[in-house]
Amino acid sequence: MLSFFNEEVASISSEVIEQFMNYLWPGNVRELEKVIERGVVLAKGNVIHVDRLPEEIKDAELTSGQQDFTGNTLSESVELLETKMIKDILDETSGNREKAAKMLGISLRSLQYRIKKYFS
């Protein structure tokens, strides 16, 4: 669970999750965390909505095969996105964990922890 969450924000709208899944995340996991922090700060009520996202994420092109995050808590949604990002980068690097960690902007140790947490 990420420690910066405002307890009043309990979830992310399914539209936000769709935009997160469509965005390429050039800034890796850290960029995702910053966008969520911003959404929490700007949220009106207990749900982060699309109108609180940066323009580049709002404009991300839609793709098919979106996962439905409706009903997930904020931390569950973040974990699902983080899991997808890690899996995609590991696939891209043919399983090279050192390269994947560098691309994700996290330490190898942090990546190994997340792999054990999410994929074991």
C-alpha angles and dihedrals in degrees: 000000000000114000100215097071120122106231090227092065106076105165150007120242117250089243090059091049090051090053091047090053092049096049117090095220100219088179092055125212092336091059090051091052092050092049091050091047088053091048091051092050094047098038118121105211125348100312130072109229132196093256088069094058126099113262095249091059094043088054095050110131116252119247131192128255098046117177117234110239095176111140096018120127119241093258091047091052092049090050091051091050093045090049091051092048092049093047092048093049093046089051090048092050094043090243096309100151097190092053091043092051090051092049091048091049094237134110121267088244091054091049091049090051092051093047090053091045098047106027106034 
